[in-house]
Amino acid sequence: MNVRVMLIEPSTNPKAFNVVVLIGKSDYTFTITVETDKIAEQEIQITNGDDFFCQTFQFNQIVGVEICKLVSKIYNHQVVKLPVDVGEFYSEELESASLEKVS
């Protein structure tokens, strides 16, 4: 099944984003936060998905990373034209994650 990011919008928390992802024909909403930290005098960004996001992409981390990269771009005020295809998700992975439709 194709995975497509449909929407990334800021939430009430200025460092969090609501992300709508279409997996196959079902849409799911996740919250992803972006924080900055300084390591060795260099600032880095850390993106973290909510528990549902982590559970959903635990067996397909490459797709999860691609979604986080898009959120990071939005956080940095870069232009992202949505929707964006971010990879493939196989039905076995969806069953393994025991997803329930959120939206």
C-alpha positions in Angstrom: 0.0 0.0 0.0 1.2 3.5 -0.8 1.9 5.8 2.0 1.2 9.5 1.3 1.5 12.5 3.6 -1.6 14.6 3.0 -1.4 17.4 5.6 1.1 18.8 8.0 -0.2 21.6 10.2 0.9 23.2 13.5 -0.9 22.1 16.6 -1.6 24.3 19.7 1.9 23.4 20.9 4.4 25.5 18.8 6.8 22.6 18.5 4.2 20.0 17.5 2.6 19.2 14.3 -0.5 17.2 13.3 0.3 15.0 10.4 -2.4 13.2 8.3 -1.0 10.2 6.5 -2.9 8.1 3.9 -2.0 4.4 4.1 -3.7 2.6 1.3 -7.3 4.0 1.5 -7.3 4.8 5.2 -6.1 8.0 6.8 -4.3 8.3 10.1 -3.4 11.3 12.2 -0.2 11.5 14.2 1.4 14.2 16.3 5.1 14.8 15.7 7.2 17.2 17.9 10.4 19.0 16.9 12.9 20.0 19.5 16.4 21.5 19.2 19.4 20.6 21.3 23.0 21.7 21.3 25.7 19.0 21.1 29.4 20.0 20.9 28.4 23.6 20.2 26.3 22.5 17.2 22.5 22.7 17.2 20.6 19.6 16.1 16.9 19.0 15.6 15.1 16.0 17.1 11.8 14.8 15.8 9.6 12.5 17.8 6.4 10.9 16.9 3.6 10.1 19.3 3.1 6.5 20.6 0.7 5.7 17.8 3.2 6.9 15.2 6.0 4.8 16.7 3.7 1.8 16.9 2.6 2.2 13.3 6.1 2.6 11.8 8.0 0.2 14.1 8.3 -2.3 11.3 8.8 0.3 8.6 11.2 2.9 10.0 12.3 4.1 6.7 8.8 5.5 5.9 8.7 7.0 9.5 12.0 8.8 8.9 10.7 10.2 5.6 7.6 11.6 7.4 9.8 13.1 10.1 12.0 14.8 7.4 9.0 16.5 5.9 7.9 17.7 9.4 11.4 19.1 10.0 11.3 20.9 6.7 7.9 22.5 7.6 9.4 23.5 11.0 12.3 25.2 9.3 9.9 27.1 7.0 10.9 25.3 3.9 8.3 24.8 1.1 6.8 21.3 1.0 4.3 20.6 -1.7 1.7 18.1 -0.3 0.6 15.4 -0.8 3.9 13.6 -0.9 4.4 9.9 -1.4 6.9 8.6 1.2 7.0 4.9 0.5 5.2 1.6 0.6 3.6 -0.2 3.5 2.7 -3.8 3.3 -0.5 -5.3 4.7 1.5 -7.6 7.0 3.2 -4.5 8.6 -0.2 -2.9 9.1 -1.5 -6.0 10.8 1.6 -6.3 12.9 1.2 -2.8 14.2 -2.4 -3.6 15.2 -3.7 -0.3 13.9 -7.1 1.0 14.6 -8.5 3.8 12.5 -8.2 7.1 14.3 -9.9 9.6 12.0 
